[in-house]
């Protein structure tokens, strides 16, 4: 579609930009529910995935993010996905309560940009992978931790404990993150807004390329 936009001129360009804007509006609304695997989209550019349906406050989400950032700065990069229900898995809901299998699946999905360690936290346990491959030693570390439980705050704390335990097993000490000031449940909107934001960025990029091409054409022709 971008190629067609770049080839368009005058009224045709306006019509095609309008069409893309309409497609954006139609696609962005169901994207959160229809996405094949929401975490795989979000973790391509972020270190943590916190779904909106878990009732997790922004301060708790920030604690998890801070723990992951501290681990990375200490030489132990890791990404974390919290999965509370089938809803958070999109169309791969068959992997609900199967953290080990989902960790391998999600790790494979992320190999486009990330081949590092991944921790999946579900109410009944943990899953660890790297590049879609299981890590038996790391798995034994998190298997010794208590089951996270079904509440959002419990899943956050389990994620923090999991990261710290895995890092400690590798000889890396990660301090416990303190709760951030403030609160509120704004994390979910940020997570699920990724799809709409990505399409909006695509639209802006296409429009920008059109402007650049027009300027170059004008410079060549002297119009």
C-alpha contacts under 8 A as a table, 3 or more apart, distances in Angstrom:
res1	aa1	res2	aa2	distance
1	X	4	X	5.16
1	X	5	X	6.35
2	X	5	X	4.98
2	X	6	X	6.27
2	X	206	X	5.92
3	X	6	X	5.17
3	X	7	X	6.38
4	X	7	X	5.17
4	X	8	X	6.22
5	X	8	X	5.17
5	X	13	X	6.20
5	X	16	X	6.39
5	X	17	X	7.12
5	X	206	X	7.14
5	X	210	X	7.39
6	X	206	X	7.45
6	X	209	X	7.16
6	X	210	X	5.49
6	X	213	X	7.79
8	X	12	X	5.65
8	X	13	X	4.72
8	X	16	X	7.85
9	X	12	X	5.57
9	X	13	X	5.02
10	X	13	X	5.45
10	X	14	X	6.72
11	X	14	X	5.07
11	X	15	X	6.21
12	X	15	X	5.14
12	X	16	X	6.20
13	X	16	X	5.19
13	X	17	X	6.12
14	X	17	X	5.21
14	X	18	X	6.14
15	X	18	X	5.11
15	X	19	X	6.17
16	X	19	X	4.88
16	X	20	X	6.19
17	X	20	X	5.10
17	X	21	X	6.20
17	X	203	X	7.98
17	X	207	X	7.96
18	X	21	X	5.06
18	X	22	X	6.27
19	X	22	X	5.11
19	X	23	X	6.22
20	X	23	X	4.98
20	X	24	X	6.11
20	X	203	X	7.26
21	X	24	X	4.99
21	X	25	X	6.35
21	X	203	X	7.44
22	X	25	X	5.12
22	X	26	X	6.24
23	X	26	X	5.09
23	X	27	X	5.95
24	X	27	X	5.27
24	X	28	X	5.85
24	X	196	X	7.17
24	X	199	X	6.19
24	X	200	X	7.12
25	X	28	X	5.53
25	X	29	X	6.81
26	X	29	X	6.17
26	X	30	X	7.60
27	X	30	X	6.05
27	X	31	X	6.02
27	X	196	X	7.80
28	X	31	X	5.17
28	X	32	X	7.60
28	X	195	X	6.17
28	X	196	X	4.69
28	X	199	X	7.76
29	X	32	X	7.01
29	X	196	X	7.74
30	X	33	X	5.59
30	X	34	X	5.84
31	X	34	X	5.04
31	X	35	X	5.46
31	X	195	X	6.48
31	X	196	X	7.86
32	X	35	X	5.82
32	X	38	X	7.21
32	X	192	X	5.65
32	X	193	X	7.88
32	X	195	X	7.32
33	X	87	X	7.69
33	X	90	X	6.24
34	X	90	X	6.30
34	X	91	X	7.01
35	X	38	X	5.63
35	X	90	X	5.58
35	X	91	X	6.80
36	X	89	X	7.55
36	X	90	X	5.13
36	X	91	X	4.64
36	X	92	X	6.50
37	X	40	X	5.66
37	X	41	X	7.07
37	X	88	X	8.00
37	X	89	X	5.53
37	X	90	X	5.09
37	X	91	X	6.41
37	X	92	X	6.50
38	X	41	X	5.42
38	X	42	X	6.44
38	X	88	X	7.04
38	X	89	X	6.55
38	X	90	X	6.30
39	X	42	X	5.11
39	X	43	X	5.86
39	X	49	X	6.01
39	X	81	X	6.75
39	X	88	X	7.83
39	X	89	X	7.47
39	X	106	X	7.64
40	X	43	X	5.43
40	X	44	X	6.40
40	X	106	X	6.10
40	X	109	X	6.07
40	X	110	X	6.08
41	X	44	X	5.63
41	X	45	X	7.94
42	X	45	X	6.20
42	X	46	X	6.07
42	X	49	X	6.52
42	X	191	X	6.97
42	X	194	X	7.03
43	X	46	X	4.66
43	X	47	X	5.86
43	X	48	X	6.47
43	X	49	X	6.46
43	X	79	X	7.35
43	X	110	X	7.31
44	X	110	X	6.21
44	X	113	X	6.42
44	X	114	X	7.05
46	X	49	X	7.44
46	X	79	X	7.87
47	X	65	X	7.19
47	X	68	X	7.15
47	X	78	X	7.20
47	X	79	X	4.61
47	X	80	X	6.36
48	X	64	X	7.63
48	X	65	X	6.32
48	X	68	X	7.84
48	X	79	X	5.72
48	X	80	X	4.78
48	X	81	X	5.77
48	X	82	X	7.92
49	X	80	X	6.32
49	X	81	X	4.63
49	X	82	X	6.01
49	X	191	X	7.22
50	X	56	X	7.84
50	X	61	X	6.98
50	X	81	X	6.71
50	X	82	X	5.64
50	X	83	X	7.77
50	X	187	X	7.00
50	X	188	X	6.79
50	X	191	X	6.88
51	X	54	X	6.30
51	X	82	X	7.08
51	X	83	X	7.22
51	X	84	X	7.91
51	X	88	X	6.34
51	X	187	X	7.74
51	X	188	X	5.52
51	X	191	X	6.57
51	X	192	X	7.68
52	X	55	X	6.59
52	X	56	X	7.34
52	X	187	X	6.58
52	X	188	X	3.46
52	X	189	X	6.60
52	X	191	X	7.17
52	X	192	X	7.50
53	X	188	X	7.17
54	X	84	X	6.58
54	X	151	X	6.88
54	X	152	X	4.67
55	X	152	X	5.78
55	X	153	X	7.86
55	X	185	X	6.72
56	X	60	X	6.39
56	X	61	X	6.64
56	X	152	X	5.31
56	X	153	X	6.02
56	X	156	X	7.92
56	X	185	X	6.05
56	X	187	X	7.38
57	X	60	X	5.30
57	X	61	X	6.29
57	X	183	X	5.69
57	X	184	X	4.99
57	X	185	X	4.23
57	X	186	X	6.88
57	X	187	X	6.95
58	X	61	X	5.00
58	X	62	X	5.99
58	X	183	X	5.38
58	X	184	X	5.49
58	X	185	X	5.23
58	X	186	X	5.63
58	X	187	X	5.39
59	X	62	X	4.94
59	X	63	X	6.27
59	X	179	X	5.81
59	X	180	X	4.89
59	X	181	X	6.83
59	X	182	X	6.60
59	X	183	X	4.96
59	X	184	X	7.27
60	X	63	X	5.01
60	X	64	X	6.52
60	X	153	X	7.04
60	X	156	X	6.81
60	X	179	X	6.42
60	X	180	X	7.46
60	X	183	X	7.91
61	X	64	X	5.28
61	X	65	X	6.28
61	X	156	X	7.10
61	X	187	X	6.87
62	X	65	X	4.95
62	X	66	X	5.92
62	X	179	X	7.52
62	X	180	X	6.61
63	X	66	X	5.06
63	X	67	X	6.20
63	X	160	X	7.93
63	X	177	X	5.42
63	X	178	X	6.32
63	X	179	X	5.73
63	X	180	X	6.77
64	X	67	X	5.16
64	X	68	X	6.34
64	X	156	X	6.38
64	X	157	X	7.68
64	X	159	X	6.95
64	X	160	X	5.72
64	X	177	X	7.48
65	X	68	X	5.18
65	X	69	X	6.10
66	X	69	X	4.97
66	X	70	X	6.02
66	X	177	X	6.19
67	X	70	X	5.05
67	X	71	X	6.22
67	X	160	X	6.38
67	X	163	X	7.50
67	X	164	X	7.88
67	X	174	X	7.18
67	X	175	X	7.48
67	X	176	X	6.78
67	X	177	X	5.65
68	X	71	X	5.09
68	X	72	X	6.24
68	X	77	X	7.41
68	X	78	X	6.59
68	X	79	X	7.10
68	X	80	X	7.89
68	X	160	X	7.85
68	X	163	X	7.02
69	X	72	X	5.06
69	X	73	X	6.16
69	X	77	X	7.93
70	X	73	X	5.14
70	X	74	X	6.21
70	X	174	X	6.36
70	X	175	X	7.62
71	X	74	X	5.11
71	X	75	X	6.45
71	X	76	X	4.99
71	X	77	X	6.08
71	X	78	X	7.45
71	X	163	X	7.66
71	X	164	X	7.79
71	X	167	X	7.07
71	X	172	X	7.74
71	X	173	X	7.92
71	X	174	X	5.78
72	X	75	X	5.16
72	X	76	X	4.70
72	X	77	X	4.12
72	X	78	X	6.85
73	X	76	X	7.14
73	X	77	X	7.70
74	X	172	X	6.88
74	X	173	X	7.80
74	X	174	X	7.55
75	X	172	X	7.63
76	X	167	X	6.43
76	X	172	X	7.12
77	X	116	X	7.07
77	X	117	X	6.94
78	X	116	X	6.50
78	X	117	X	4.93
78	X	118	X	5.60
78	X	119	X	7.21
78	X	163	X	7.71
79	X	116	X	7.88
79	X	117	X	6.55
79	X	118	X	4.91
79	X	119	X	6.21
80	X	118	X	5.88
80	X	119	X	4.76
80	X	120	X	5.84
80	X	121	X	7.54
80	X	159	X	7.07
81	X	118	X	7.86
81	X	119	X	6.37
81	X	120	X	4.89
81	X	121	X	6.21
82	X	120	X	6.10
82	X	121	X	4.90
82	X	122	X	6.36
82	X	155	X	6.63
82	X	156	X	7.38
82	X	159	X	7.38
83	X	86	X	7.92
83	X	88	X	5.80
83	X	89	X	7.27
83	X	120	X	7.30
83	X	121	X	6.03
83	X	122	X	5.09
83	X	123	X	7.64
84	X	87	X	7.99
84	X	88	X	6.63
84	X	122	X	5.83
84	X	123	X	6.25
84	X	150	X	6.61
84	X	151	X	7.81
84	X	152	X	7.34
84	X	155	X	7.70
85	X	88	X	5.63
85	X	89	X	7.34
85	X	96	X	6.59
85	X	97	X	8.00
86	X	89	X	5.30
86	X	90	X	7.04
86	X	93	X	4.77
86	X	94	X	7.67
86	X	95	X	7.88
86	X	96	X	5.42
87	X	90	X	5.77
87	X	93	X	7.08
88	X	93	X	7.89
89	X	92	X	5.42
89	X	93	X	5.10
89	X	95	X	7.64
89	X	96	X	7.29
90	X	93	X	6.03
92	X	95	X	6.03
92	X	96	X	7.99
93	X	96	X	5.41
95	X	98	X	5.20
95	X	99	X	7.50
95	X	101	X	7.00
95	X	102	X	5.97
96	X	99	X	7.49
97	X	122	X	6.22
97	X	123	X	7.08
97	X	124	X	6.21
97	X	125	X	7.74
98	X	101	X	5.59
98	X	102	X	6.09
98	X	122	X	7.89
99	X	102	X	5.06
99	X	103	X	5.89
99	X	120	X	6.09
99	X	121	X	6.77
99	X	122	X	6.13
99	X	125	X	6.46
99	X	126	X	5.37
99	X	127	X	4.59
100	X	103	X	5.14
100	X	104	X	6.53
100	X	120	X	7.76
100	X	126	X	6.65
100	X	127	X	4.00
100	X	128	X	6.47
100	X	129	X	7.94
100	X	134	X	7.84
101	X	104	X	5.32
101	X	105	X	6.28
101	X	127	X	7.35
102	X	105	X	4.86
102	X	106	X	5.85
102	X	120	X	7.54
102	X	127	X	7.27
103	X	106	X	5.22
103	X	107	X	5.83
103	X	118	X	6.93
103	X	119	X	6.86
103	X	120	X	5.71
103	X	127	X	5.23
103	X	128	X	5.70
103	X	129	X	5.66
103	X	132	X	7.13
103	X	134	X	8.00
104	X	107	X	5.08
104	X	108	X	6.18
104	X	128	X	7.51
104	X	129	X	5.61
104	X	130	X	7.73
104	X	131	X	7.78
104	X	132	X	4.33
104	X	133	X	5.77
104	X	134	X	6.38
105	X	108	X	5.29
105	X	109	X	6.37
105	X	132	X	6.15
106	X	109	X	4.95
106	X	110	X	6.30
106	X	132	X	6.83
107	X	110	X	5.20
107	X	111	X	6.52
107	X	115	X	7.45
107	X	118	X	6.56
107	X	129	X	6.25
107	X	130	X	6.19
107	X	131	X	5.13
107	X	132	X	3.98
107	X	133	X	7.38
108	X	111	X	5.38
108	X	131	X	5.63
108	X	132	X	4.01
108	X	133	X	7.73
109	X	112	X	7.03
109	X	132	X	7.58
110	X	113	X	6.06
110	X	114	X	5.41
110	X	115	X	7.04
110	X	131	X	7.43
111	X	114	X	4.83
111	X	115	X	5.19
111	X	131	X	5.83
111	X	132	X	7.56
114	X	131	X	7.32
115	X	130	X	6.08
115	X	131	X	4.41
115	X	132	X	7.95
116	X	130	X	5.18
116	X	131	X	6.08
117	X	128	X	7.17
117	X	129	X	5.83
117	X	130	X	4.42
117	X	131	X	7.24
118	X	128	X	5.60
118	X	129	X	5.32
118	X	130	X	5.97
119	X	126	X	7.04
119	X	127	X	5.82
119	X	128	X	4.78
119	X	129	X	6.90
119	X	159	X	7.80
119	X	162	X	7.72
119	X	163	X	7.65
120	X	126	X	5.54
120	X	127	X	4.93
120	X	128	X	6.35
120	X	159	X	8.00
121	X	125	X	6.25
121	X	126	X	4.80
121	X	127	X	6.70
121	X	148	X	7.46
121	X	155	X	6.69
121	X	158	X	7.17
121	X	159	X	6.21
122	X	125	X	5.33
122	X	126	X	6.10
122	X	148	X	6.88
122	X	149	X	7.84
122	X	155	X	7.17
123	X	147	X	6.49
123	X	148	X	5.08
123	X	149	X	4.45
123	X	150	X	4.90
123	X	151	X	7.92
123	X	155	X	6.93
124	X	147	X	5.24
124	X	148	X	6.31
124	X	149	X	6.44
125	X	143	X	7.25
125	X	146	X	7.73
125	X	147	X	5.01
125	X	148	X	6.23
126	X	139	X	7.75
126	X	142	X	6.37
126	X	143	X	6.86
126	X	147	X	7.97
127	X	139	X	6.61
127	X	142	X	7.89
128	X	134	X	6.38
128	X	135	X	6.21
128	X	138	X	6.69
128	X	139	X	5.76
129	X	132	X	5.66
129	X	133	X	5.23
129	X	134	X	4.53
129	X	135	X	5.47
130	X	133	X	5.26
130	X	134	X	6.57
130	X	135	X	6.93
134	X	139	X	7.89
135	X	138	X	5.45
135	X	139	X	5.96
136	X	139	X	4.94
136	X	140	X	6.22
137	X	140	X	5.30
137	X	141	X	6.66
138	X	141	X	5.06
138	X	142	X	6.64
138	X	166	X	6.40
138	X	169	X	7.99
139	X	142	X	5.42
139	X	143	X	5.99
140	X	143	X	4.99
140	X	144	X	6.55
141	X	144	X	5.68
141	X	145	X	7.45
141	X	165	X	6.94
141	X	166	X	6.51
141	X	169	X	7.47
142	X	145	X	5.29
142	X	162	X	6.05
142	X	165	X	7.14
142	X	166	X	7.18
143	X	146	X	7.72
145	X	162	X	7.65
148	X	154	X	5.85
148	X	155	X	5.50
148	X	157	X	7.89
148	X	158	X	5.36
149	X	154	X	6.08
149	X	155	X	6.70
150	X	154	X	6.97
150	X	155	X	7.08
151	X	154	X	5.18
151	X	155	X	6.31
152	X	155	X	5.12
152	X	156	X	6.32
153	X	156	X	5.06
153	X	157	X	6.23
154	X	157	X	5.14
154	X	158	X	6.06
155	X	158	X	4.98
155	X	159	X	6.11
156	X	159	X	5.07
156	X	160	X	6.32
157	X	160	X	5.02
157	X	161	X	6.07
158	X	161	X	4.99
158	X	162	X	5.87
159	X	162	X	5.01
159	X	163	X	6.19
160	X	163	X	5.29
160	X	164	X	6.26
160	X	176	X	7.80
161	X	164	X	5.19
161	X	165	X	6.00
162	X	165	X	5.14
162	X	166	X	6.09
163	X	166	X	5.28
163	X	167	X	6.08
164	X	167	X	5.13
164	X	168	X	5.98
164	X	173	X	7.21
164	X	174	X	5.68
164	X	175	X	7.73
164	X	176	X	7.94
165	X	168	X	5.08
165	X	169	X	6.21
166	X	169	X	5.15
166	X	170	X	6.54
167	X	170	X	5.11
167	X	171	X	6.39
167	X	172	X	4.92
167	X	173	X	6.44
167	X	174	X	6.94
168	X	171	X	4.89
168	X	172	X	4.89
168	X	173	X	5.47
168	X	174	X	7.43
169	X	172	X	7.28
180	X	183	X	7.52
185	X	188	X	6.99
186	X	189	X	5.84
186	X	190	X	6.85
187	X	190	X	5.28
187	X	191	X	6.38
188	X	191	X	5.10
188	X	192	X	6.26
189	X	192	X	5.43
189	X	193	X	5.73
190	X	193	X	5.16
190	X	194	X	6.76
191	X	194	X	5.91
192	X	195	X	6.74
193	X	196	X	5.53
193	X	197	X	6.09
194	X	197	X	5.04
194	X	198	X	5.97
195	X	198	X	5.20
195	X	199	X	6.41
196	X	199	X	5.28
196	X	200	X	6.17
197	X	200	X	5.01
197	X	201	X	6.14
198	X	201	X	5.12
198	X	202	X	6.25
199	X	202	X	4.94
199	X	203	X	6.27
200	X	203	X	5.07
200	X	204	X	6.24
201	X	204	X	5.01
201	X	205	X	6.03
202	X	205	X	5.10
202	X	206	X	6.17
203	X	206	X	5.15
203	X	207	X	6.26
204	X	207	X	5.14
204	X	208	X	6.11
205	X	208	X	5.02
205	X	209	X	6.20
206	X	209	X	5.18
206	X	210	X	6.32
207	X	210	X	5.10
207	X	211	X	6.41
208	X	211	X	5.15
208	X	212	X	6.30
209	X	212	X	5.07
209	X	213	X	6.12
210	X	213	X	5.16
210	X	214	X	6.16
211	X	214	X	5.13
211	X	215	X	6.26
212	X	215	X	5.19
212	X	216	X	6.28
213	X	216	X	5.14
213	X	217	X	6.14
214	X	217	X	5.06
214	X	218	X	6.11
215	X	218	X	5.04
215	X	219	X	6.14
216	X	219	X	5.07
216	X	220	X	6.26
217	X	220	X	5.18
217	X	221	X	6.20
218	X	221	X	5.27
218	X	222	X	5.63
218	X	223	X	5.31
219	X	222	X	5.25
219	X	223	X	7.16
